[in-house]
């Protein structure tokens, strides 16, 4: 009895058993995280501390260089979560960005809790969960093959 040969893997999902729902969910999570990080980066890099302080009280109580640094980290996370995967140029960088985002959210939770700002932690928890989902999915279930 002969068995049919398996269908060739798409270049975007090598050796992947992930279905379209999982792949779509990963892209949705990556896009949502990228949007949030790029929005946050534009705020932290493009506004004065006084303007930002109206939305983020911690900004007026920390050095401006720290706020700008976090803005650059947000920018790197936002770009890193989508560009390598979209272009298929070094797509493993998407996984690195997801892991970096995970570390960033853990640090943000510690920072906000230490300042008594527990009301913002649920957002950090959601972003942490999305980051872990992207890291897991792009590592184990739906990796993206590099161009070539």
C-alpha positions as CSV (number, residue, x, y, z in Angstrom):
1,X,0.0,0.0,0.0
2,X,1.6,3.3,-1.0
3,X,1.2,6.4,0.9
4,X,1.0,9.9,-0.6
5,X,4.0,12.1,-0.2
6,X,3.4,14.9,2.3
7,X,2.7,18.3,0.8
8,X,5.7,20.6,0.7
9,X,6.0,23.1,3.5
10,X,5.3,26.7,2.7
11,X,8.5,28.8,3.0
12,X,6.8,30.8,5.8
13,X,6.1,27.7,7.9
14,X,8.7,25.0,7.5
15,X,8.1,21.7,9.2
16,X,5.1,23.3,10.8
17,X,2.0,21.4,11.9
18,X,0.4,24.7,12.8
19,X,-3.0,25.4,11.3
20,X,-4.1,28.6,9.8
21,X,-5.8,29.7,13.1
22,X,-2.5,29.4,15.0
23,X,-0.5,31.1,12.3
24,X,-3.1,33.9,12.1
25,X,-3.1,34.3,15.8
26,X,0.6,34.6,15.9
27,X,0.5,37.3,13.2
28,X,-2.3,39.1,15.1
29,X,-0.3,39.0,18.3
30,X,2.8,40.2,16.6
31,X,0.9,43.1,14.9
32,X,-0.8,44.1,18.1
33,X,2.4,44.1,20.1
34,X,4.2,46.0,17.4
35,X,1.4,48.6,17.3
36,X,1.5,49.1,21.0
37,X,5.3,49.3,21.2
38,X,5.6,51.7,18.2
39,X,2.9,53.9,19.6
40,X,4.7,54.0,23.0
41,X,8.0,54.7,21.3
42,X,6.5,57.6,19.4
43,X,5.2,59.1,22.6
44,X,8.4,58.6,24.6
45,X,10.7,59.8,21.9
46,X,8.5,62.5,20.4
47,X,7.0,64.3,23.4
48,X,8.5,66.4,26.2
49,X,8.5,64.9,29.7
50,X,5.9,67.5,30.8
51,X,3.5,66.4,28.0
52,X,4.1,62.7,28.7
53,X,3.6,63.2,32.4
54,X,-0.1,63.9,31.9
55,X,-0.5,60.3,30.7
56,X,2.3,58.5,32.4
57,X,3.0,60.1,35.9
58,X,6.3,58.1,36.3
59,X,7.9,60.1,33.5
60,X,8.1,63.3,35.5
61,X,9.8,61.4,38.4
62,X,12.5,59.7,36.4
63,X,15.4,61.1,34.4
64,X,14.6,62.1,30.8
65,X,17.4,59.9,29.5
66,X,15.7,56.8,31.1
67,X,12.4,57.7,29.4
68,X,14.1,58.2,26.0
69,X,16.0,54.9,26.5
70,X,12.8,53.0,27.1
71,X,11.4,54.7,24.0
72,X,14.3,53.3,22.0
73,X,13.7,49.8,23.5
74,X,10.0,50.1,22.6
75,X,11.0,51.0,19.0
76,X,13.3,48.1,18.7
77,X,10.7,45.7,20.1
78,X,8.0,47.0,17.7
79,X,10.2,46.7,14.7
80,X,11.8,43.4,15.7
81,X,8.5,41.7,16.3
82,X,7.3,42.1,12.7
83,X,10.0,43.2,10.2
84,X,12.3,40.1,10.3
85,X,9.2,37.8,9.9
86,X,7.7,39.9,7.2
87,X,10.9,40.2,5.1
88,X,12.1,36.7,6.0
89,X,15.5,38.3,6.6
90,X,16.9,36.8,9.8
91,X,13.4,35.8,11.1
92,X,14.9,34.4,14.3
93,X,15.2,38.0,15.3
94,X,11.4,38.0,15.8
95,X,11.9,35.3,18.4
96,X,14.7,37.4,20.0
97,X,12.4,40.5,20.0
98,X,9.6,38.4,21.6
99,X,12.0,37.3,24.4
100,X,13.2,40.8,24.8
101,X,9.6,42.0,25.1
102,X,9.0,39.3,27.7
103,X,11.9,40.6,29.8
104,X,10.8,44.2,29.3
105,X,7.3,43.4,30.6
106,X,8.6,41.6,33.7
107,X,10.8,44.7,34.4
108,X,7.9,47.0,33.8
109,X,5.7,45.1,36.2
110,X,8.4,45.2,38.9
111,X,8.9,49.0,38.3
112,X,5.2,49.8,38.4
113,X,4.5,47.6,41.5
114,X,7.5,49.2,43.3
115,X,6.0,52.6,42.7
116,X,2.5,51.5,43.8
117,X,1.1,51.7,40.3
118,X,-0.7,48.4,40.3
119,X,-3.4,49.7,38.0
120,X,-1.1,49.5,35.0
121,X,0.1,46.0,35.7
122,X,-2.8,44.2,33.9
123,X,-1.7,45.7,30.6
124,X,1.9,44.4,31.3
125,X,0.5,41.0,32.0
126,X,-1.4,40.9,28.7
127,X,1.7,42.1,26.8
128,X,3.8,39.5,28.6
129,X,1.3,36.7,27.6
130,X,1.3,37.9,24.0
131,X,5.1,38.0,24.0
132,X,5.4,34.5,25.4
133,X,2.9,33.3,22.8
134,X,4.9,34.8,19.9
135,X,8.2,33.4,21.3
136,X,6.6,29.9,21.7
137,X,4.8,29.9,18.4
138,X,7.6,31.2,16.3
139,X,10.1,28.8,18.0
140,X,8.0,25.6,18.2
141,X,4.8,25.6,16.2
142,X,5.1,28.1,13.2
143,X,8.7,29.1,12.6
144,X,9.4,31.3,9.6
145,X,12.0,30.1,7.2
146,X,14.7,32.6,6.2
147,X,14.7,33.9,2.7
148,X,16.9,31.9,0.4
